[in-house]
Amino acid sequence: MDEQLDIYDENKSLVGQTHPRGKPRADGDFCLVVHVLVQNSDGLFLITKRAHKHYLPDFWENTGGAVIGGETSLEAAMREFNEETGFTLIPKLGELLFTDKVVKSGWSCFMDNWLFRQDFDIADFIPQEGETVAARWATLEEIITLHENGEFVPFAETGLDGYFRRLGLL
């Protein structure tokens, strides 16, 4: 059975319906997705390299994905990060920085953008089959360079521009 996504109205209120993931929705029906940025105590950001099967294969990115029916935004952020890195986030170290509303016929969504300040030993990263092939800590400048060189998922799709602006780094 297809994964089901909860449907929200234009005010981000649940409407009591679900919809199969990956299928266009009626106009006015929104889903919820999460983006997760992790910053360590040295100020570096954890980024992952997408698996070859994905849209934009081999691009660097921050973690993200859909909120599955019945999940909270925080639960989805933690699940997605674990699925893509094998690491476990500590809920109290996370902060929902902002929510973007994207209106696009058939694909409207709210994007909850989380920031976690947490340390991981990158040597413990294990590539996650079908999800990621590499992970590393990067400075803001390195991420911007990857973006400028066309090696990073476009900021409009990751929310990174919003993160960095809200953190006062851009």
C-alpha positions as CSV (number, residue, x, y, z in Angstrom):
1,M,0.0,0.0,0.0
2,D,1.2,3.5,-0.8
3,E,2.3,5.7,2.1
4,Q,-0.5,8.1,3.0
5,L,0.0,11.8,3.7
6,D,-2.3,13.8,5.9
7,I,-4.1,16.6,4.0
8,Y,-4.1,20.2,5.4
9,D,-6.1,23.2,4.3
10,E,-4.5,26.5,3.3
11,N,-4.2,27.5,7.0
12,K,-2.2,24.3,7.9
13,S,-5.2,22.7,9.6
14,L,-5.8,19.0,9.2
15,V,-8.9,18.2,7.3
16,G,-9.3,14.6,8.3
17,Q,-8.3,13.1,4.9
18,T,-5.2,11.3,3.6
19,H,-3.8,11.1,0.1
20,P,-1.2,8.6,-1.5
21,R,2.3,10.0,-1.4
22,G,3.7,11.0,-4.8
23,K,0.3,11.5,-6.5
24,P,-1.0,15.0,-7.4
25,R,-3.6,16.4,-5.0
26,A,-6.6,18.6,-5.6
27,D,-5.9,22.3,-5.6
28,G,-6.3,23.6,-2.1
29,D,-5.1,20.3,-0.6
30,F,-1.7,20.7,1.1
31,C,0.7,18.1,2.5
32,L,3.5,18.7,5.0
33,V,7.2,18.1,4.4
34,V,10.2,18.7,6.6
35,H,13.7,20.0,6.0
36,V,16.3,19.4,8.7
37,L,19.5,21.3,9.1
38,V,22.0,20.1,11.7
39,Q,24.7,22.3,13.1
40,N,27.5,21.0,15.4
41,S,29.2,22.7,18.2
42,D,32.0,23.9,15.8
43,G,29.4,25.7,13.7
44,L,29.6,23.2,10.8
45,F,26.5,21.9,9.0
46,L,25.9,18.2,8.3
47,I,25.2,17.6,4.6
48,T,24.5,14.4,2.7
49,K,25.0,13.3,-0.8
50,R,21.9,11.9,-2.5
51,A,21.8,8.3,-3.8
52,H,22.0,7.7,-7.5
53,K,18.3,6.7,-7.8
54,H,16.9,10.1,-6.6
55,Y,15.9,13.1,-8.4
56,L,19.1,15.2,-8.6
57,P,21.4,12.2,-8.0
58,D,24.7,12.7,-6.4
59,F,23.8,16.3,-5.3
60,W,24.7,17.4,-1.8
61,E,21.7,18.4,0.4
62,N,20.3,18.8,3.9
63,T,17.9,16.1,5.0
64,G,14.2,16.3,4.2
65,G,11.1,14.4,3.3
66,A,7.3,14.0,3.6
67,V,5.4,13.8,6.9
68,I,3.6,10.5,6.8
69,G,0.0,10.3,7.9
70,G,-0.4,10.4,11.7
71,E,3.2,11.8,12.3
72,T,4.0,15.1,13.8
73,S,6.5,17.4,12.1
74,L,9.1,16.7,14.7
75,E,8.6,12.9,14.4
76,A,9.0,13.2,10.6
77,A,12.2,15.3,11.0
78,M,13.7,12.7,13.3
79,R,12.6,9.8,11.1
80,E,13.9,11.3,7.9
81,F,17.2,12.3,9.4
82,N,17.7,8.7,10.8
83,E,16.7,7.2,7.4
84,E,19.2,9.3,5.6
85,T,22.1,9.2,8.0
86,G,21.6,6.4,10.5
87,F,22.0,9.0,13.3
88,T,19.4,9.8,16.0
89,L,18.4,13.3,16.7
90,I,17.6,14.4,20.3
91,P,14.1,16.2,20.2
92,K,14.9,18.9,22.8
93,L,17.9,20.0,20.6
94,G,15.6,20.9,17.7
95,E,13.8,24.1,16.9
96,L,11.2,24.7,14.2
97,L,12.6,27.9,12.7
98,F,9.9,28.6,10.1
99,T,7.3,27.2,7.8
100,D,7.1,28.0,4.1
101,K,3.9,27.7,2.2
102,V,4.3,26.5,-1.4
103,V,1.2,26.8,-3.7
104,K,1.7,24.7,-6.8
105,S,-1.2,23.1,-8.7
106,G,-1.4,19.4,-7.5
107,W,1.7,19.7,-5.3
108,S,0.9,22.4,-2.7
109,C,2.7,21.9,0.6
110,F,3.8,23.4,3.8
111,M,7.6,23.0,4.5
112,D,8.6,23.0,8.2
113,N,12.2,23.9,8.5
114,W,14.0,22.5,11.5
115,L,17.4,23.3,13.0
116,F,19.1,20.9,15.4
117,R,22.2,21.8,17.2
118,Q,23.8,18.4,17.8
119,D,27.2,16.7,17.4
120,F,27.8,13.4,15.6
121,D,31.0,11.6,14.8
122,I,31.0,11.6,11.0
123,A,33.2,8.5,11.0
124,D,30.0,6.7,12.3
125,F,28.0,7.6,9.2
126,I,26.8,4.6,7.2
127,P,25.5,5.2,3.7
128,Q,21.8,4.5,3.6
129,E,20.8,2.4,0.6
130,G,18.5,4.3,-1.7
131,E,18.9,7.4,0.3
132,T,22.5,8.7,0.7
133,V,26.0,7.8,-0.4
134,A,28.1,10.2,1.7
135,A,27.9,12.7,4.5
136,R,30.2,15.4,5.7
137,W,30.4,18.5,7.9
138,A,30.7,21.7,5.9
139,T,31.0,25.4,6.5
140,L,28.5,27.8,5.2
141,E,31.1,29.0,2.6
142,E,31.6,25.4,1.4
143,I,27.8,24.9,1.0
144,I,27.5,28.1,-1.0
145,T,30.4,27.1,-3.2
146,L,28.8,23.6,-3.8
147,H,25.6,25.5,-4.6
148,E,27.3,27.9,-7.0
149,N,29.1,24.9,-8.7
150,G,25.8,23.1,-9.3
151,E,26.6,20.4,-6.8
152,F,24.0,21.2,-4.2
153,V,20.3,20.8,-4.4
154,P,19.0,24.3,-5.3
155,F,18.3,26.4,-2.2
156,A,14.7,27.0,-3.1
157,E,14.1,23.2,-2.7
158,T,16.0,22.9,0.6
159,G,15.1,26.0,2.5
160,L,18.8,26.7,3.1
161,D,18.5,30.3,2.0
162,G,15.8,30.8,4.6
163,Y,17.8,29.0,7.3
164,F,20.9,31.0,6.8
165,R,19.0,34.3,6.6
166,R,17.1,33.5,9.8
167,L,20.4,32.5,11.5
168,G,21.9,35.9,10.4
169,L,24.5,34.2,8.3
170,L,23.5,35.7,5.0
